[in-house]
Amino acid sequence: MGKLHDRMKMDLELKNLSKKTIDCYLARMRDFVEHYDRSPESMGDEEIRNYLYYLIKEKKVSQSVINQSYSALKFFYETTLQRPWNGLKIPRIKQRKRLPVVLTRQEVESIFSATRNLKHRAILMAIYSGGLRVSEAAQLKLADIDSKRMVIRLRQGKGNKDRYTLLAKRTLEILRTYWKVHRPVDWLFPGRVPGKPINVTSIQKTFQKAVRQAGIKKRATVHTLRHSFATHLLELGTDLYYIQRLLGHTSANTTAVYFHVTGKDFARLVSPIDIWEGPEEPPL
């Protein structure tokens, strides 16, 4: 893309989007240009429509890649080239709404027990007890742990937003034990490269290993700890408003999904068929 690449990158940075989002949008645009091997300035609605259709029907990429491609193309043509975007002619794919996988409190405890490495256990406990994203946990610094107010400060999370979340007593205890052993200086969880934080992939591998050792069969990822945190808070009676703030969700609709996965009060509910007065069932 050459100069257009630089212009788009500048526009994305002026929008103050995260580095992760900028890199993603630029990568999706490169894929689009390489597919046609033409300058994007010479293309329009038909090429965009056909490319998105190709991603869906032929490449069968994930829904997230399709949405990323759509957003990147829309940004490039609408902002960088300042062309009108025809939303009717280029419709966004309808998102499938799937309920998140949630672990029970006993399963979460079994994961902690299966994690023998002190540093790794401290990371996983911090993620669950504060509802952290894995990238947020990796970027934690010593100064982010406020033991006086019992909160964790999360700097520049998703959407470049700062927020505070809970610092549990158990988490603080294991973090203090971890600090006495490893003595981190700046990053709370430093990586192998001096001066750099732990790699997100390392945390993901640690979690998957713990899940296998705990004998859990659910399709859980590190992000499942965040889902479990929100669901367990809801089951304990925490108001959805506070859960939304702790998770850093912009919309309450995003947080409301946990109403569908919580087991709160289900045991007290009675199916209507059990209160009907009908004829006695014939023997099987």
Secondary structure as UniProt FT lines:
FT   HELIX           3..14
FT   TURN            15..16
FT   HELIX           19..36
FT   HELIX           40..42
FT   HELIX           45..54
FT   HELIX           55..59
FT   HELIX           63..75
FT   HELIX           76..80
FT   TURN            87..89
FT   HELIX           105..114
FT   HELIX           118..130
FT   HELIX           134..138
FT   HELIX           142..144
FT   STRAND          145..146
FT   TURN            147..150
FT   STRAND          151..154
FT   TURN            158..159
FT   STRAND          163..166
FT   HELIX           169..182
FT   TURN            194..195
FT   HELIX           200..214
FT   HELIX           222..235
FT   TURN            236..237
FT   HELIX           240..247
FT   HELIX           252..255
FT   HELIX           256..260
FT   TURN            264..265
FT   HELIX           266..268
FT   HELIX           272..274
//
